[in-house]
Amino acid sequence: MTLEEITGQFKALADKAPSIGKTLKFSFDEGTVFVDLSGPTANISNEDKEADCTIITSLETLNKLRSGELNPMMAVMGGKVKIKGDMGVAMKLQSLFS
């Protein structure tokens, strides 16, 4: 998947995501996806700005996580995913976008 495809999928899921008063950024080699869940509606963009939680990984790893091929805890422990900032936001990820 490309960055544009991931951004499009996040935008499609954004309507279901509740406002949690936080922001989240996915940082890939190809660019970023910024998820703003601080307002009444979710806003998804490719802006590279400060977020409450930043998840650093590759698009390949994200695809494996989303397909269930890779366990999120093992990805973090194995260094394939790095989390900076508010760990609580990262812990809510599955419920936000499922």
TORGU-306916 format. One record per residue: residue number from 0; residue in one letter; x, y, z of N, C-alpha, C, CB in turn. Coordinates in steps of 0.05 Angstrom, whole numbers, plus 5000, padded with zeros to 4 digits. Glycine has a CB too. Layout:
BEGIN
{i->NUM aa->A n.xx->X n.yy->Y n.zz->Z ca.xx->X ca.yy->Y ca.zz->Z c.xx->X c.yy->Y c.zz->Z cb.xx->X cb.yy->Y cb.zz->Z}
...
! end
This chain:
BEGIN
{i->0 aa->M n.xx->5016 n.yy->4976 n.zz->5000 ca.xx->5000 ca.yy->5000 ca.zz->5000 c.xx->5017 c.yy->5025 c.zz->5000 cb.xx->4981 cb.yy->5000 cb.zz->5024}
{i->1 aa->T n.xx->5007 n.yy->5045 n.zz->4988 ca.xx->5021 ca.yy->5071 ca.zz->4987 c.xx->5012 c.yy->5089 c.zz->5009 cb.xx->5018 cb.yy->5084 cb.zz->4959}
{i->2 aa->L n.xx->5026 n.yy->5111 n.zz->5014 ca.xx->5018 ca.yy->5131 ca.zz->5033 c.xx->4990 c.yy->5142 c.zz->5027 cb.xx->5039 cb.yy->5153 cb.zz->5035}
{i->3 aa->E n.xx->4985 n.yy->5147 n.zz->5001 ca.xx->4960 ca.yy->5158 ca.zz->4993 c.xx->4937 c.yy->5139 c.zz->4999 cb.xx->4960 cb.yy->5164 cb.zz->4963}
{i->4 aa->E n.xx->4941 n.yy->5113 n.zz->4994 ca.xx->4921 ca.yy->5093 ca.zz->5000 c.xx->4915 c.yy->5091 c.zz->5030 cb.xx->4930 cb.yy->5065 cb.zz->4990}
{i->5 aa->I n.xx->4936 n.yy->5092 n.zz->5046 ca.xx->4933 ca.yy->5091 ca.zz->5076 c.xx->4918 c.yy->5116 c.zz->5085 cb.xx->4961 cb.yy->5089 cb.zz->5090}
{i->6 aa->T n.xx->4925 n.yy->5139 n.zz->5075 ca.xx->4911 ca.yy->5164 ca.zz->5082 c.xx->4882 c.yy->5162 c.zz->5074 cb.xx->4924 cb.yy->5188 cb.zz->5068}
{i->7 aa->G n.xx->4876 n.yy->5152 n.zz->5051 ca.xx->4848 ca.yy->5148 ca.zz->5042 c.xx->4832 c.yy->5129 c.zz->5060 cb.xx->4847 cb.yy->5138 cb.zz->5013}
{i->8 aa->Q n.xx->4845 n.yy->5108 n.zz->5068 ca.xx->4831 ca.yy->5089 ca.zz->5086 c.xx->4826 c.yy->5101 c.zz->5113 cb.xx->4848 cb.yy->5063 cb.zz->5089}
{i->9 aa->F n.xx->4845 n.yy->5116 n.zz->5124 ca.xx->4841 ca.yy->5130 ca.zz->5149 c.xx->4818 c.yy->5150 c.zz->5147 cb.xx->4867 cb.yy->5143 cb.zz->5159}
{i->10 aa->K n.xx->4817 n.yy->5164 n.zz->5124 ca.xx->4795 ca.yy->5184 ca.zz->5120 c.xx->4768 c.yy->5170 c.zz->5120 cb.xx->4800 cb.yy->5200 cb.zz->5094}
{i->11 aa->A n.xx->4767 n.yy->5146 n.zz->5107 ca.xx->4742 ca.yy->5131 ca.zz->5106 c.xx->4733 c.yy->5122 c.zz->5133 cb.xx->4745 cb.yy->5107 cb.zz->5087}
{i->12 aa->L n.xx->4753 n.yy->5115 n.zz->5151 ca.xx->4746 ca.yy->5106 ca.zz->5178 c.xx->4742 c.yy->5129 c.zz->5197 cb.xx->4768 cb.yy->5088 cb.zz->5188}
{i->13 aa->A n.xx->4750 n.yy->5153 n.zz->5190 ca.xx->4749 ca.yy->5176 ca.zz->5208 c.xx->4721 c.yy->5182 c.zz->5218 cb.xx->4760 cb.yy->5200 cb.zz->5195}
{i->14 aa->D n.xx->4701 n.yy->5177 n.zz->5202 ca.xx->4673 ca.yy->5183 ca.zz->5211 c.xx->4665 c.yy->5167 c.zz->5235 cb.xx->4654 cb.yy->5178 cb.zz->5188}
{i->15 aa->K n.xx->4676 n.yy->5143 n.zz->5238 ca.xx->4669 ca.yy->5125 ca.zz->5260 c.xx->4686 c.yy->5131 c.zz->5285 cb.xx->4673 cb.yy->5096 cb.zz->5252}
{i->16 aa->A n.xx->4709 n.yy->5145 n.zz->5282 ca.xx->4727 ca.yy->5149 ca.zz->5304 c.xx->4716 c.yy->5170 c.zz->5323 cb.xx->4755 cb.yy->5157 cb.zz->5294}
{i->17 aa->P n.xx->4715 n.yy->5164 n.zz->5349 ca.xx->4704 ca.yy->5184 ca.zz->5368 c.xx->4725 c.yy->5205 c.zz->5375 cb.xx->4696 cb.yy->5169 cb.zz->5394}
{i->18 aa->S n.xx->4715 n.yy->5228 n.zz->5383 ca.xx->4733 ca.yy->5249 ca.zz->5392 c.xx->4744 c.yy->5241 c.zz->5419 cb.xx->4718 cb.yy->5276 cb.zz->5394}
{i->19 aa->I n.xx->4771 n.yy->5240 n.zz->5421 ca.xx->4784 ca.yy->5233 ca.zz->5447 c.xx->4801 c.yy->5257 c.zz->5457 cb.xx->4802 cb.yy->5208 cb.zz->5443}
{i->20 aa->G n.xx->4799 n.yy->5279 n.zz->5443 ca.xx->4814 ca.yy->5303 ca.zz->5452 c.xx->4844 c.yy->5301 c.zz->5448 cb.xx->4809 cb.yy->5308 cb.zz->5481}
{i->21 aa->K n.xx->4853 n.yy->5283 n.zz->5430 ca.xx->4881 ca.yy->5279 ca.zz->5425 c.xx->4888 c.yy->5278 c.zz->5395 cb.xx->4890 cb.yy->5252 cb.zz->5438}
{i->22 aa->T n.xx->4913 n.yy->5280 n.zz->5389 ca.xx->4923 ca.yy->5278 ca.zz->5362 c.xx->4943 c.yy->5255 c.zz->5360 cb.xx->4935 cb.yy->5305 cb.zz->5352}
{i->23 aa->L n.xx->4945 n.yy->5244 n.zz->5336 ca.xx->4961 ca.yy->5221 ca.zz->5331 c.xx->4975 c.yy->5224 c.zz->5304 cb.xx->4944 cb.yy->5194 cb.zz->5332}
{i->24 aa->K n.xx->5000 n.yy->5217 n.zz->5303 ca.xx->5015 ca.yy->5219 ca.zz->5278 c.xx->5028 c.yy->5192 c.zz->5272 cb.xx->5036 cb.yy->5242 cb.zz->5279}
{i->25 aa->F n.xx->5025 n.yy->5183 n.zz->5247 ca.xx->5039 ca.yy->5159 ca.zz->5237 c.xx->5062 c.yy->5170 c.zz->5220 cb.xx->5020 cb.yy->5140 cb.zz->5221}
{i->26 aa->S n.xx->5086 n.yy->5162 n.zz->5227 ca.xx->5109 ca.yy->5171 ca.zz->5212 c.xx->5122 c.yy->5148 c.zz->5197 cb.xx->5130 cb.yy->5184 cb.zz->5231}
{i->27 aa->F n.xx->5122 n.yy->5150 n.zz->5170 ca.xx->5133 ca.yy->5130 ca.zz->5153 c.xx->5156 c.yy->5143 c.zz->5137 cb.xx->5111 cb.yy->5118 cb.zz->5133}
{i->28 aa->D n.xx->5173 n.yy->5126 n.zz->5125 ca.xx->5194 ca.yy->5137 ca.zz->5108 c.xx->5182 c.yy->5153 c.zz->5085 cb.xx->5211 cb.yy->5114 cb.zz->5096}
{i->29 aa->E n.xx->5158 n.yy->5146 n.zz->5076 ca.xx->5146 ca.yy->5158 ca.zz->5053 c.xx->5131 c.yy->5184 c.zz->5060 cb.xx->5126 cb.yy->5139 cb.zz->5040}
{i->30 aa->G n.xx->5127 n.yy->5190 n.zz->5086 ca.xx->5113 ca.yy->5213 ca.zz->5094 c.xx->5097 c.yy->5208 c.zz->5120 cb.xx->5093 cb.yy->5223 cb.zz->5073}
{i->31 aa->T n.xx->5078 n.yy->5226 n.zz->5126 ca.xx->5063 ca.yy->5223 ca.zz->5151 c.xx->5033 c.yy->5223 c.zz->5146 cb.xx->5071 cb.yy->5245 cb.zz->5170}
{i->32 aa->V n.xx->5019 n.yy->5212 n.zz->5165 ca.xx->4990 ca.yy->5214 ca.zz->5166 c.xx->4984 c.yy->5225 c.zz->5194 cb.xx->4975 cb.yy->5186 cb.zz->5161}
{i->33 aa->F n.xx->4971 n.yy->5249 n.zz->5194 ca.xx->4964 ca.yy->5262 ca.zz->5219 c.xx->4934 c.yy->5258 c.zz->5224 cb.xx->4971 cb.yy->5293 cb.zz->5218}
{i->34 aa->V n.xx->4928 n.yy->5248 n.zz->5247 ca.xx->4900 ca.yy->5242 ca.zz->5255 c.xx->4893 c.yy->5260 c.zz->5278 cb.xx->4896 cb.yy->5211 cb.zz->5263}
{i->35 aa->D n.xx->4874 n.yy->5279 n.zz->5273 ca.xx->4866 ca.yy->5297 ca.zz->5294 c.xx->4839 c.yy->5289 c.zz->5305 cb.xx->4865 cb.yy->5327 cb.zz->5283}
{i->36 aa->L n.xx->4839 n.yy->5278 n.zz->5329 ca.xx->4814 ca.yy->5269 ca.zz->5342 c.xx->4807 c.yy->5287 c.zz->5366 cb.xx->4817 cb.yy->5240 cb.zz->5352}
{i->37 aa->S n.xx->4815 n.yy->5313 n.zz->5363 ca.xx->4811 ca.yy->5331 ca.zz->5385 c.xx->4785 c.yy->5347 c.zz->5383 cb.xx->4834 cb.yy->5350 cb.zz->5387}
{i->38 aa->G n.xx->4773 n.yy->5348 n.zz->5359 ca.xx->4749 ca.yy->5363 ca.zz->5355 c.xx->4724 c.yy->5345 c.zz->5352 cb.xx->4752 cb.yy->5381 cb.zz->5330}
{i->39 aa->P n.xx->4702 n.yy->5357 n.zz->5345 ca.xx->4677 ca.yy->5342 ca.zz->5342 c.xx->4678 c.yy->5321 c.zz->5320 cb.xx->4654 cb.yy->5360 cb.zz->5338}
{i->40 aa->T n.xx->4694 n.yy->5327 n.zz->5299 ca.xx->4698 ca.yy->5308 ca.zz->5277 c.xx->4727 c.yy->5303 c.zz->5273 cb.xx->4684 cb.yy->5318 cb.zz->5251}
{i->41 aa->A n.xx->4734 n.yy->5279 n.zz->5265 ca.xx->4762 ca.yy->5272 ca.zz->5260 c.xx->4772 c.yy->5285 c.zz->5234 cb.xx->4765 cb.yy->5241 cb.zz->5257}
{i->42 aa->N n.xx->4797 n.yy->5293 n.zz->5235 ca.xx->4809 ca.yy->5306 ca.zz->5212 c.xx->4835 c.yy->5291 c.zz->5205 cb.xx->4815 cb.yy->5336 cb.zz->5217}
{i->43 aa->I n.xx->4837 n.yy->5281 n.zz->5181 ca.xx->4860 ca.yy->5266 ca.zz->5172 c.xx->4875 c.yy->5282 c.zz->5150 cb.xx->4852 cb.yy->5237 cb.zz->5161}
{i->44 aa->S n.xx->4901 n.yy->5284 n.zz->5153 ca.xx->4917 ca.yy->5298 ca.zz->5133 c.xx->4945 c.yy->5286 c.zz->5132 cb.xx->4919 cb.yy->5329 cb.zz->5140}
{i->45 aa->N n.xx->4961 n.yy->5297 n.zz->5114 ca.xx->4989 ca.yy->5288 ca.zz->5112 c.xx->5008 c.yy->5310 c.zz->5123 cb.xx->4996 cb.yy->5282 cb.zz->5082}
{i->46 aa->E n.xx->4997 n.yy->5327 n.zz->5140 ca.xx->5014 ca.yy->5347 ca.zz->5153 c.xx->5033 c.yy->5334 c.zz->5172 cb.xx->4997 cb.yy->5368 cb.zz->5167}
{i->47 aa->D n.xx->5057 n.yy->5345 n.zz->5174 ca.xx->5077 ca.yy->5335 ca.zz->5192 c.xx->5079 c.yy->5356 c.zz->5215 cb.xx->5105 cb.yy->5331 cb.zz->5178}
{i->48 aa->K n.xx->5061 n.yy->5353 n.zz->5235 ca.xx->5062 ca.yy->5371 ca.zz->5257 c.xx->5062 c.yy->5356 c.zz->5283 cb.xx->5039 cb.yy->5391 cb.zz->5256}
{i->49 aa->E n.xx->5066 n.yy->5370 n.zz->5305 ca.xx->5068 ca.yy->5357 ca.zz->5332 c.xx->5041 c.yy->5343 c.zz->5338 cb.xx->5074 cb.yy->5377 cb.zz->5353}
{i->50 aa->A n.xx->5044 n.yy->5319 n.zz->5351 ca.xx->5020 ca.yy->5304 ca.zz->5359 c.xx->5024 c.yy->5294 c.zz->5387 cb.xx->5016 cb.yy->5280 cb.zz->5339}
{i->51 aa->D n.xx->5002 n.yy->5287 n.zz->5400 ca.xx->5003 ca.yy->5276 ca.zz->5427 c.xx->5017 c.yy->5249 c.zz->5427 cb.xx->4975 cb.yy->5273 cb.zz->5439}
{i->52 aa->C n.xx->5014 n.yy->5234 n.zz->5406 ca.xx->5027 ca.yy->5207 ca.zz->5403 c.xx->5037 c.yy->5204 c.zz->5375 cb.xx->5007 cb.yy->5185 cb.zz->5411}
{i->53 aa->T n.xx->5062 n.yy->5196 n.zz->5372 ca.xx->5073 ca.yy->5191 ca.zz->5345 c.xx->5081 c.yy->5161 c.zz->5343 cb.xx->5098 cb.yy->5209 cb.zz->5340}
{i->54 aa->I n.xx->5072 n.yy->5149 n.zz->5322 ca.xx->5079 ca.yy->5121 ca.zz->5317 c.xx->5097 c.yy->5120 c.zz->5292 cb.xx->5053 cb.yy->5103 cb.zz->5312}
{i->55 aa->I n.xx->5121 n.yy->5109 n.zz->5296 ca.xx->5141 ca.yy->5108 ca.zz->5275 c.xx->5143 c.yy->5079 c.zz->5266 cb.xx->5168 cb.yy->5120 cb.zz->5285}
{i->56 aa->T n.xx->5138 n.yy->5074 n.zz->5241 ca.xx->5140 ca.yy->5047 ca.zz->5230 c.xx->5142 c.yy->5049 c.zz->5199 cb.xx->5115 cb.yy->5031 cb.zz->5238}
{i->57 aa->S n.xx->5142 n.yy->5026 n.zz->5186 ca.xx->5142 ca.yy->5026 ca.zz->5157 c.xx->5114 c.yy->5019 c.zz->5147 cb.xx->5162 cb.yy->5005 cb.zz->5146}
{i->58 aa->L n.xx->5108 n.yy->5025 n.zz->5122 ca.xx->5082 ca.yy->5018 ca.zz->5111 c.xx->5079 c.yy->4988 c.zz->5110 cb.xx->5079 cb.yy->5030 cb.zz->5082}
{i->59 aa->E n.xx->5101 n.yy->4974 n.zz->5105 ca.xx->5100 ca.yy->4944 ca.zz->5105 c.xx->5091 c.yy->4933 c.zz->5132 cb.xx->5127 cb.yy->4933 cb.zz->5097}
{i->60 aa->T n.xx->5103 n.yy->4944 n.zz->5153 ca.xx->5096 ca.yy->4935 ca.zz->5180 c.xx->5067 c.yy->4942 c.zz->5187 cb.xx->5114 cb.yy->4948 cb.zz->5201}
{i->61 aa->L n.xx->5058 n.yy->4966 n.zz->5179 ca.xx->5030 ca.yy->4974 ca.zz->5184 c.xx->5011 c.yy->4955 c.zz->5170 cb.xx->5025 cb.yy->5003 cb.zz->5174}
{i->62 aa->N n.xx->5017 n.yy->4948 n.zz->5145 ca.xx->5000 ca.yy->4929 ca.zz->5131 c.xx->4999 c.yy->4902 c.zz->5145 cb.xx->5010 cb.yy->4926 cb.zz->5102}
{i->63 aa->K n.xx->5022 n.yy->4893 n.zz->5155 ca.xx->5022 ca.yy->4867 ca.zz->5169 c.xx->5006 c.yy->4869 c.zz->5195 cb.xx->5051 cb.yy->4858 cb.zz->5176}
{i->64 aa->L n.xx->5007 n.yy->4891 n.zz->5209 ca.xx->4992 ca.yy->4895 ca.zz->5234 c.xx->4962 c.yy->4895 c.zz->5227 cb.xx->5000 cb.yy->4921 cb.zz->5248}
{i->65 aa->R n.xx->4954 n.yy->4909 n.zz->5206 ca.xx->4926 ca.yy->4911 ca.zz->5199 c.xx->4914 c.yy->4885 c.zz->5190 cb.xx->4922 cb.yy->4932 cb.zz->5178}
{i->66 aa->S n.xx->4931 n.yy->4868 n.zz->5177 ca.xx->4921 ca.yy->4842 ca.zz->5167 c.xx->4921 c.yy->4821 c.zz->5189 cb.xx->4938 cb.yy->4833 cb.zz->5144}
{i->67 aa->G n.xx->4934 n.yy->4827 n.zz->5211 ca.xx->4935 ca.yy->4807 ca.zz->5233 c.xx->4960 c.yy->4789 c.zz->5230 cb.xx->4910 cb.yy->4791 cb.zz->5233}
{i->68 aa->E n.xx->4976 n.yy->4793 n.zz->5210 ca.xx->5000 ca.yy->4777 ca.zz->5206 c.xx->5021 c.yy->4782 c.zz->5227 cb.xx->5011 cb.yy->4783 cb.zz->5178}
{i->69 aa->L n.xx->5020 n.yy->4806 n.zz->5239 ca.xx->5040 ca.yy->4814 ca.zz->5259 c.xx->5025 c.yy->4823 c.zz->5285 cb.xx->5059 cb.yy->4836 cb.zz->5248}
{i->70 aa->N n.xx->5034 n.yy->4813 n.zz->5308 ca.xx->5023 ca.yy->4821 ca.zz->5333 c.xx->5033 c.yy->4848 c.zz->5341 cb.xx->5029 cb.yy->4799 cb.zz->5355}
{i->71 aa->P n.xx->5016 n.yy->4867 n.zz->5349 ca.xx->5025 ca.yy->4894 ca.zz->5356 c.xx->5046 c.yy->4894 c.zz->5379 cb.xx->5001 cb.yy->4911 cb.zz->5365}
{i->72 aa->M n.xx->5042 n.yy->4879 n.zz->5399 ca.xx->5061 ca.yy->4878 ca.zz->5421 c.xx->5089 c.yy->4868 c.zz->5412 cb.xx->5051 cb.yy->4861 cb.zz->5444}
{i->73 aa->M n.xx->5088 n.yy->4847 n.zz->5395 ca.xx->5114 ca.yy->4837 ca.zz->5385 c.xx->5127 c.yy->4857 c.zz->5366 cb.xx->5109 cb.yy->4810 cb.zz->5370}
{i->74 aa->A n.xx->5111 n.yy->4872 n.zz->5351 ca.xx->5123 ca.yy->4893 ca.zz->5334 c.xx->5137 c.yy->4914 c.zz->5350 cb.xx->5100 cb.yy->4905 cb.zz->5316}
{i->75 aa->V n.xx->5125 n.yy->4923 n.zz->5372 ca.xx->5137 ca.yy->4943 ca.zz->5389 c.xx->5162 c.yy->4931 c.zz->5402 cb.xx->5117 cb.yy->4953 cb.zz->5410}
{i->76 aa->M n.xx->5160 n.yy->4908 n.zz->5414 ca.xx->5182 ca.yy->4895 ca.zz->5428 c.xx->5205 c.yy->4889 c.zz->5409 cb.xx->5173 cb.yy->4870 cb.zz->5442}
{i->77 aa->G n.xx->5199 n.yy->4883 n.zz->5384 ca.xx->5219 ca.yy->4876 ca.zz->5364 c.xx->5231 c.yy->4901 c.zz->5350 cb.xx->5208 cb.yy->4858 cb.zz->5343}
{i->78 aa->G n.xx->5221 n.yy->4925 n.zz->5357 ca.xx->5232 ca.yy->4949 ca.zz->5346 c.xx->5220 c.yy->4957 c.zz->5318 cb.xx->5261 cb.yy->4947 cb.zz->5343}
{i->79 aa->K n.xx->5200 n.yy->4942 n.zz->5309 ca.xx->5188 ca.yy->4948 ca.zz->5283 c.xx->5169 c.yy->4972 c.zz->5285 cb.xx->5174 cb.yy->4924 cb.zz->5272}
{i->80 aa->V n.xx->5160 n.yy->4977 n.zz->5309 ca.xx->5142 ca.yy->5000 ca.zz->5315 c.xx->5154 c.yy->5015 c.zz->5339 cb.xx->5113 cb.yy->4991 cb.zz->5320}
{i->81 aa->K n.xx->5157 n.yy->5041 n.zz->5336 ca.xx->5166 ca.yy->5058 ca.zz->5358 c.xx->5143 c.yy->5077 c.zz->5365 cb.xx->5192 cb.yy->5073 cb.zz->5352}
{i->82 aa->I n.xx->5138 n.yy->5081 n.zz->5391 ca.xx->5117 ca.yy->5099 ca.zz->5400 c.xx->5129 c.yy->5121 c.zz->5417 cb.xx->5095 cb.yy->5084 cb.zz->5416}
{i->83 aa->K n.xx->5123 n.yy->5146 n.zz->5410 ca.xx->5133 ca.yy->5169 ca.zz->5425 c.xx->5108 c.yy->5185 c.zz->5435 cb.xx->5152 cb.yy->5187 cb.zz->5408}
{i->84 aa->G n.xx->5109 n.yy->5194 n.zz->5460 ca.xx->5088 ca.yy->5210 ca.zz->5470 c.xx->5068 c.yy->5194 c.zz->5487 cb.xx->5073 cb.yy->5224 cb.zz->5448}
{i->85 aa->D n.xx->5042 n.yy->5201 n.zz->5484 ca.xx->5021 ca.yy->5190 ca.zz->5501 c.xx->5015 c.yy->5161 c.zz->5493 cb.xx->4996 cb.yy->5207 cb.zz->5498}
{i->86 aa->M n.xx->5025 n.yy->5142 n.zz->5509 ca.xx->5020 ca.yy->5114 ca.zz->5503 c.xx->4990 c.yy->5107 c.zz->5504 cb.xx->5036 cb.yy->5097 cb.zz->5524}
{i->87 aa->G n.xx->4975 n.yy->5121 n.zz->5520 ca.xx->4946 ca.yy->5116 ca.zz->5522 c.xx->4932 c.yy->5119 c.zz->5495 cb.xx->4934 cb.yy->5135 cb.zz->5542}
{i->88 aa->V n.xx->4941 n.yy->5138 n.zz->5479 ca.xx->4929 ca.yy->5142 ca.zz->5453 c.xx->4935 c.yy->5117 c.zz->5435 cb.xx->4939 cb.yy->5168 cb.zz->5439}
{i->89 aa->A n.xx->4960 n.yy->5108 n.zz->5436 ca.xx->4968 ca.yy->5085 ca.zz->5421 c.xx->4952 c.yy->5060 c.zz->5429 cb.xx->4998 cb.yy->5079 cb.zz->5424}
{i->90 aa->M n.xx->4946 n.yy->5058 n.zz->5455 ca.xx->4931 ca.yy->5034 ca.zz->5465 c.xx->4903 c.yy->5034 c.zz->5455 cb.xx->4931 cb.yy->5034 cb.zz->5495}
{i->91 aa->K n.xx->4892 n.yy->5057 n.zz->5447 ca.xx->4864 ca.yy->5059 ca.zz->5437 c.xx->4862 c.yy->5055 c.zz->5407 cb.xx->4853 cb.yy->5086 cb.zz->5445}
{i->92 aa->L n.xx->4884 n.yy->5052 n.zz->5394 ca.xx->4884 ca.yy->5051 ca.zz->5365 c.xx->4865 c.yy->5031 c.zz->5353 cb.xx->4911 cb.yy->5046 cb.zz->5355}
{i->93 aa->Q n.xx->4865 n.yy->5007 n.zz->5362 ca.xx->4849 ca.yy->4986 ca.zz->5351 c.xx->4819 c.yy->4993 c.zz->5353 cb.xx->4854 cb.yy->4959 cb.zz->5364}
{i->94 aa->S n.xx->4811 n.yy->5003 n.zz->5376 ca.xx->4783 ca.yy->5009 ca.zz->5380 c.xx->4775 c.yy->5034 c.zz->5364 cb.xx->4776 cb.yy->5014 cb.zz->5409}
{i->95 aa->L n.xx->4794 n.yy->5052 n.zz->5359 ca.xx->4788 ca.yy->5076 ca.zz->5343 c.xx->4782 c.yy->5070 c.zz->5314 cb.xx->4810 cb.yy->5096 cb.zz->5346}
{i->96 aa->F n.xx->4797 n.yy->5052 n.zz->5303 ca.xx->4795 ca.yy->5047 ca.zz->5274 c.xx->4784 c.yy->5019 c.zz->5267 cb.xx->4821 cb.yy->5051 cb.zz->5262}
{i->97 aa->S n.xx->4768 n.yy->5008 n.zz->5284 ca.xx->4756 ca.yy->4981 ca.zz->5277 c.xx->4727 c.yy->4984 c.zz->5272 cb.xx->4762 cb.yy->4961 cb.zz->5299}
! end
